[in-house]
Amino acid sequence: MRKKTIAVMLLAAMLTVSASKALANSEPVLASVEWVLAKINPLNERVTKLEQRVQQLEQEVEKLKRQLEAAK
């Protein structure tokens, strides 16, 4: 019975240490991912706005082309 108790305690200690190491190792990765996302999101928004502006300008160009063709 005593050996069983010691074995269970050892197993619990090993699992605790393993879980702690895993947590410690994952936090820097999580922080890195959050940092990258914080850098990418503003760029993503800017690209989206620029794409919308390009589409708007393309529509204006097409409108002017149609007006030019109609004037001929």
Buried (B, 14 or more C-beta within 10 A) or exposed (E): EEEEEEEEEEEEEEEEEEEEEEEEEEEEEEEEEEEEEEEEEEEEEEEEEEEEEEEEEEEEEEEEEEEEEEEE
